[in-house]
Structure formats: structure tokens, C-alpha cells
């Protein structure tokens, strides 16, 4: 409709041009009748058609049109106006056309759009910072229970009104950790079927999460609701906690009935949170499993506890090359006699190298000696068999050791000693004299041939035989930090231990060695003391007063 009341049809070329206009544009004549619409304007102004009055389609734009026609001398930028179309903010910018018509360009409010972008950017930055905090907090601990607690508490603070971490079912029960007030956490062990909760069974198996709108809040069981959660559950979100190859569990988020349901954006962010938490939980669970395996293996590699052994005293001391390690290449063992009149076999050895690899070989040697214990009355035969067992193509390590067979004979403690490439044992007499046992032999596991020479010594009551590894005598430290402890200093220290019990001798030697190295790098150290106890008895003056020991 033109100014004279007629509706003008658009030419084909003009209609095609309208389709290519990037912004919504409305062409209006001087009487306020719409004469043209771009394709985007048609989609935006659903009530507008060519020939429709602008006032019927969008009143605020019609008022702006009238103001513009009344004062076309005004600056075009000042004639622009803003308003809402389909709930969105637009700025309408006029352009005068030939024939008195006006083209109104509808541009979505730039300031409003920029504000939305800034808000979205700030929100994403906040979420990214939170995810970084999640990784930092959760990865700081490899304790599985603390990691589950931290996951529940962080999800409670940032994602929902309450959060629950459900671990994979182990045995007949399901571990559950609920968020609690004031940073506390509530641990539960639940005997329930996760398949009873919509989406939980799938999440624990690592399947994609079920949208929260598909979960009926009324179906959430009591064991899945934290005790501090007050009110009715209004919305539930369940998402898997992805692990390293296997699912690490599931995260359950709860909102009260006063809150809206989880949006798609919140669900996506919850999945990102769960990914970080799942990685930390999986690492903690793997560490826990490996620690359990290590403890089981270490139990057999650790030196045994020694104490009184019938007719003699036994004491042992051990220190690995590094303070954070529990085992190394040094070892000692005791194989009790099969009968009361038999000999007890005491073994102390040193495997070439340090750390776990050396400890593994020491474990192999100890197991082999355990099997050869019935032959302990023939030291050289035992060492030859052990030498053959260690000469394998994949073994490049050797060991030194000393065997001591101990038995009481004719009122004295008799020791048969055999060294295999090892420092000879030292014997401290009651007068402080220190003797070196006359025994020597070849390394074990180095050459196909093996030879050794044994010796016998006797210990009077109160005297001690000391077995030790070269980690003690070769320990470097002292005032200058590089001086070896040395055999002379070792013999002098042992002379001061005359007439001391076995445990006191070991404690004294280990204390001196520790003071000598004072935190410096050193080799593994092992010491065993075999002491003939003094013959003492308790003598009471009468039947009522305490007695005393008499040597």
C-alpha cells in the first residue's frame, strides 16, 4: 500500500535483494504502512506483512517512525530507538529512502549483547578456576577416603544443596560418602542394589548420564540422602565418575524443592567436575591397591624380629640406604634347630646394589636358604647349592654372606662360622678384647666354582659375636663428611660393648653408625649380635621380700 492507499507489489529483483540483507529491515511509507520486509525481519516480526500497519505489528517502532518523519532534520543516530522484539533487545536505526519511505534497520542491542557475553565469559572463567581447584585439592591426597570426602564436599559447595559419592560395589556392600555440614562427611556402607535408583546403576558401570529431568526425585531412597539435608528432594542429577580404564564411581547431586531443576549447562559442568574427580579417585584407588600389594610383599622382605633364643640371645638391627625405603640389599634370618640338641642357623648377607631390585634378590636368597636349612650342618654344601641357584642368565648380581650355626656345648656357646666374600665376624670377650673370626670364602652368585673355609669359636657367658655388613664399616661421614667409619673404629666401639646384652650391643652399633653418617648418603646397614647370656638366678631372702639376681 503506497501513500495513496494502494499496496505496491515488490519487483522480482527487489524481493531477491531483501533475502540477502544480513539484518532485519522493515520498509515503511509515510502513512506507517509496511512496504517491505527482509527475510530475517519476517522471522522476527511474525505479525507483520506487507500492507500491515506498523503500529499493529510493533507499537514502539511505529512511534519512533512518526517522530522521525516529523523531524527528518535531526541526526540519524539520535533518531535511533530501542525496544523489545520476541523478548530480545533491539536498536532500530532509520534510513530515509527516495519517495519518502523509511527503512528501519533492527540491530540487536550491542550493549546488551556485550554484557551477556561478558557475563558468560565471567561464568566460564569461574568454572575453569573451580575445576583447577578441584584438581589441585583432590590430587593433593592419594588417600581414597579423603579423596571421596573432598569430592562430596566440593560438589556440595559449588554444584548443589547436597552431594553423595557412591563407590563401585565391593563384595556385598556399597561404600557411600555424603556431604555434611561444616566440612564434615558421612560414611555409609550400604547393602542395596544400585539398579533400584534410576541412572545410578548405569553411572557405576560408566555409561553416559541420564538427564536429570528423567529422574523422579521422589524415588531417591533414604540411604542416598545426607542426614543434614532438610526438605523434599526437588531435583536429582546422577553422573559417572570416569576412572583410568574402569569407572571410579558415581556422583549424585541433590537440590531442594525450592530450587529449579538442573539446566543443561549445569549438567555439562557437573560432568566436567566429575571427570576431574573421577581421575583423582581412580589414582587414589590404584595407589591404595598398589600399597596393599607392596605391604604384602614387604612383609616377607622385612628383617624378622629377633629376641632370646633358648640358650643364647639374638638381636638384629637394620637401616636401608634411604630413609623413605623399608627394604634393601642387606638381610638377616634365623632358622631354629629342628630338635633341642640341634644347631640354630643364623644368616646375614649383603646383595650387590640397593633398593627394591636388591631386596628382591635378597628375598630369593632367603627363600632358598629356608629350603636348604636341613643341610645347615654343612655350610660349604649349602653355599655351593645357593651359588648354583643364583647363576642364572638373567641374574647379574652377586651376594656376600656369613653363616653362623649356634648350639650350647659343654657349658659354652659354640659357633661354627663361614664367610662367603663377607667381612669376618667379630667376637668381643668379657675383658674387652675383640677377635676376628678366621673364616673366608668366595662371593655367592659370581662364579661357577665356590670354595669357603669355616671356623669354630666358643663364647663364655657375657661374650658376643657380631655379624655385620660392610655398610657399617664403610659408612662415610664424620667431621669432614667423607671419612669412612672403618674397621679400627668399629672394633673400638665393639670393645666398649663388653658384657652388654645382645640388644644393647646392636643398639650401640647402630646409633654410632647413624651419628657418623648424619643424614648423608650411605649403603644399607645390617647387624646381628649373638650373645651367651650370663647364668643368673633369682634368690629370695624369705618368702615375703623381693629377691635379687646373682651372677
SULZI-V99477 format. One record per run of one state. SS is the DSSP state (H for helix, E for strand, C for the rest). FROM is the first residue (numbers start at 0). LEN is the number of residues. If there is no record, write none. Layout:
SS&FROM&LEN  SS&FROM&LEN
This chain:
C&0&11  H&11&9  C&20&3  E&23&5  C&28&4  E&32&5  C&37&1  H&38&6  C&44&8  E&52&1  H&53&4  C&57&1  H&58&12  C&70&5  H&75&4  C&79&1  E&80&5  C&85&2  E&87&9  C&96&1  H&97&3  C&100&1  E&101&7  C&108&1  H&109&30  C&139&4  H&143&15  C&158&3  E&161&5  C&166&3  E&169&1  C&170&2  E&172&7  C&179&1  H&180&3  C&183&1  E&184&6  C&190&3  H&193&3  C&196&3  H&199&5  C&204&7  H&211&3  C&214&2  H&216&3  C&219&2  H&221&3  C&224&8  E&232&9  C&241&7  E&248&8  C&256&7  H&263&38  C&301&7  E&308&1  C&309&2  E&311&8  C&319&10  E&329&6  C&335&8  E&343&8  C&351&3  H&354&21  C&375&3  H&378&12  C&390&8  E&398&11  C&409&2  E&411&9  C&420&5  E&425&3  C&428&5  E&433&3  C&436&3  E&439&2  C&441&2  E&443&1  C&444&7  E&451&8  C&459&4  E&463&5  C&468&1  H&469&4  C&473&2  E&475&2  C&477&5  E&482&2  C&484&1  H&485&10  C&495&6  H&501&16  C&517&7  E&524&7  C&531&5  E&536&3  C&539&8  E&547&3  C&550&1
